[in-house]
C-alpha cells in the first residue's frame, strides 16, 4: 500500500468504527488492486477484522483439480502463508483472506496485511492462469 499518511488516516478511521458502525465492506486500492476490510462481531461479542482480495475465477474445465489444490493449500495454511483461500459466486471466484482481532489491529498492521494479501493473491492468480493453460500440473 502506498505508505502515505492518506492511507494511514483512512485505516485509522476504519479502526475507530465499531463492528456495527463500519460499512459491510470497506474497499481500498492497494498497488492497483481492490482489497476489502470488513468488521465482524462474533456471537461471543468479539470484534474481528477480515481483510480480503479476489484472486480470480476457477476455470470451469479444471474446477475439480483446482478445488483439490486449493484444499491442499488451505490445510494448516501450508500454501497460503497463514491466509485462507475460499470460493464465492456462481463462477467460483477464489478469494484470499486473513482475519485478526480488532483489538490487535493498528493502521500499520492493516497496511502490512493488505500489502501481503495483494502479493499472495497475485501469486495465486498466476497459478490459476498457469493451471488453466497447463492442466497436467494438477496431477499428483
C-alpha positions as CSV (number, residue, x, y, z in Angstrom):
1,X,0.0,0.0,0.0
2,X,1.2,3.5,-0.6
3,X,2.9,4.4,2.6
4,X,1.3,7.9,2.6
5,X,-0.5,9.4,5.6
6,X,-3.6,9.4,3.5
7,X,-3.9,5.6,3.7
8,X,-2.9,5.5,7.4
9,X,-5.6,8.1,8.2
10,X,-8.2,6.0,6.3
11,X,-7.2,2.9,8.1
12,X,-7.2,4.7,11.5
13,X,-10.8,5.9,10.7
14,X,-11.8,2.3,9.9
15,X,-10.3,1.1,13.1
16,X,-12.2,3.8,15.1
17,X,-15.5,2.4,14.0
18,X,-17.2,-0.4,15.9
19,X,-18.3,-3.5,14.2
20,X,-21.9,-2.2,13.9
21,X,-20.8,1.2,12.6
22,X,-18.4,0.0,9.9
23,X,-19.6,-0.5,6.4
24,X,-20.2,-4.1,5.4
25,X,-17.0,-4.0,3.3
26,X,-14.7,-1.0,3.0
27,X,-12.7,-1.2,-0.2
28,X,-9.1,0.1,-0.6
29,X,-6.9,0.2,-3.7
30,X,-3.6,-1.4,-2.9
31,X,-0.9,-1.3,-5.5
32,X,-3.6,-1.1,-8.2
33,X,-5.7,-4.0,-6.7
34,X,-9.0,-3.8,-4.9
35,X,-8.8,-5.1,-1.4
36,X,-11.5,-5.1,1.3
37,X,-11.8,-4.8,5.0
38,X,-14.8,-5.9,7.0
39,X,-15.6,-5.7,10.7
40,X,-17.5,-8.6,12.2
41,X,-18.7,-9.3,15.7
42,X,-18.8,-12.9,16.9
43,X,-21.7,-14.4,18.9
44,X,-19.4,-14.1,21.9
45,X,-19.1,-10.3,21.3
46,X,-15.5,-10.3,19.9
47,X,-14.7,-7.7,17.3
48,X,-12.8,-9.1,14.3
49,X,-11.4,-7.6,11.1
50,X,-11.3,-9.6,7.9
51,X,-9.1,-8.4,5.0
52,X,-9.8,-10.0,1.6
53,X,-8.9,-9.8,-2.0
54,X,-10.2,-11.5,-5.1
55,X,-7.8,-13.9,-6.8
56,X,-10.0,-14.7,-9.8
57,X,-12.5,-17.3,-11.1
58,X,-11.7,-21.0,-11.2
59,X,-11.6,-22.2,-14.8
60,X,-14.6,-24.4,-15.1
61,X,-13.0,-27.1,-17.2
62,X,-10.4,-27.8,-14.5
63,X,-12.5,-27.0,-11.4
64,X,-12.2,-30.4,-9.7
65,X,-8.4,-30.4,-9.8
66,X,-8.1,-26.7,-8.8
67,X,-10.6,-27.2,-5.9
68,X,-8.4,-30.1,-4.7
69,X,-5.3,-27.9,-5.0
70,X,-6.9,-25.1,-3.0
71,X,-8.0,-27.5,-0.3
72,X,-4.4,-28.9,0.0
73,X,-3.0,-25.3,0.2
74,X,-5.5,-24.4,2.9
75,X,-4.6,-27.5,5.0
76,X,-2.9,-25.9,8.0
77,X,-2.2,-22.9,5.8
78,X,0.6,-24.9,4.1
79,X,0.3,-23.0,0.8
80,X,-1.2,-19.7,1.9
81,X,1.3,-18.2,4.4
82,X,-1.4,-18.1,7.1
83,X,-4.1,-16.7,4.8
84,X,-7.3,-18.6,3.9
85,X,-8.5,-19.4,0.4
86,X,-12.2,-19.6,-0.3
87,X,-14.7,-19.6,-3.1
88,X,-17.8,-17.5,-3.7
89,X,-20.2,-16.7,-6.5
90,X,-21.6,-18.7,-9.4
91,X,-18.2,-18.7,-11.2
92,X,-16.3,-20.0,-8.1
93,X,-14.2,-16.8,-7.6
94,X,-11.2,-17.5,-5.4
95,X,-10.8,-15.1,-2.5
96,X,-7.8,-14.8,-0.2
97,X,-8.4,-13.5,3.3
98,X,-6.9,-13.0,6.7
99,X,-8.5,-12.2,10.0
100,X,-7.4,-10.6,13.2
101,X,-8.9,-9.4,16.4
102,X,-9.7,-5.7,16.1
103,X,-8.0,-5.1,19.5
104,X,-4.7,-6.3,18.0
105,X,-5.0,-4.2,14.8
106,X,-3.3,-0.9,14.0
107,X,-3.1,1.1,10.8
108,X,0.5,-0.2,10.2
109,X,-0.6,-3.8,10.8
110,X,-3.5,-3.5,8.4
111,X,-1.3,-1.9,5.7
112,X,1.1,-4.9,6.0
113,X,-1.7,-7.4,5.9
114,X,-3.2,-5.7,2.8
115,X,0.2,-5.5,1.1
116,X,0.9,-9.1,1.8
117,X,-2.5,-10.2,0.6
118,X,-2.1,-8.4,-2.7
119,X,1.3,-10.1,-3.3
120,X,-0.1,-13.5,-2.4
121,X,-3.2,-13.0,-4.5
122,X,-1.1,-12.1,-7.5
123,X,0.9,-15.4,-7.0
124,X,-2.3,-17.4,-6.8
125,X,-3.7,-15.6,-9.8
126,X,-0.6,-16.6,-11.7
127,X,-1.1,-20.2,-10.6
128,X,-4.7,-20.2,-11.7
129,X,-3.8,-18.9,-15.1
130,X,-0.9,-21.4,-15.4
131,X,-3.1,-24.3,-14.3
132,X,-5.8,-23.3,-16.9
133,X,-3.1,-23.3,-19.6
134,X,-1.2,-26.5,-18.3
135,X,-3.8,-28.8,-16.6
136,X,-1.1,-31.5,-16.4
137,X,0.3,-29.6,-13.4
138,X,-2.7,-30.6,-11.4
139,X,-1.7,-34.3,-11.5
140,X,-0.1,-35.7,-8.3
